[in-house]
Amino acid sequence: MPMKFRVSSQFGALEEIRNGRIHNGIDLAMPKGTELHSIASGTVERVVNNIGGLGKGVYIKDGNGDVQIYGHLDQVSVKEGAHIDVGDLIGFSGNTGHSTGPHLHFGLMHDSQYADPTPLLNTVQHYSGEIAGPSILGVKGPAMWIIEKATGHTQGEIISSAKTHIIDWLHAAASVAFDLSFGIGLIGCAALIILGVAGLKDGFRWSGLLFVASSVIRMLLGGAAQ
Ligand SMILES: [Zn+2]
């Protein structure tokens, strides 16, 4: 999978900017204002503003007790103590704090120790910027997220509900067609029989054919109209 954002500094890197301290997270170069979505469900443990060079930052504690750290944000969209679901918007990337260019600093704490977040890199990439994935009628990413928030349903629920509605509609349409074919068949046969009695050549033959045709249509639709 191609990376959306370039890794500009690896975990454990020794770089001049940190005065000899090793890098306790991963940096992803991205334009200022890139949407950042949480990679996990959990609670907003801390929102910081320029503590330890992190600039504006968010700490999210997930269900396993691990803490994900998002740093150098331009804008934070969550409050301390708030519950967070996977994919929720937590803020926008920026260049705040001790930073030499717009990027996201992503850190991970396991048992209160900084851990290598590299295994989460693909997930962080996925939830940064526009979220790729299934779409409904071309609606995807943040727009899909807004629809989910507005309707209170997840993407999967919306898709299955749409499927149910379409299937219900097809059933209704098939029932109407079934009834119509039955009606047309009966009326048509009656009309042709009357015309046959009245002297129309082939009237009886056509009525028989119409009856067979309507029976075939009803048989075909029968399965769908159950
Ligand atoms: Zn960093």
Boltz pocket constraint, residues with backbone or C-beta under 6 A from the ligand:
constraints:
  - pocket:
      binder: B
      contacts: [[A, 9], [A, 23], [A, 25], [A, 26], [A, 27], [A, 104], [A, 105], [A, 106]]
      max_distance: 6.0
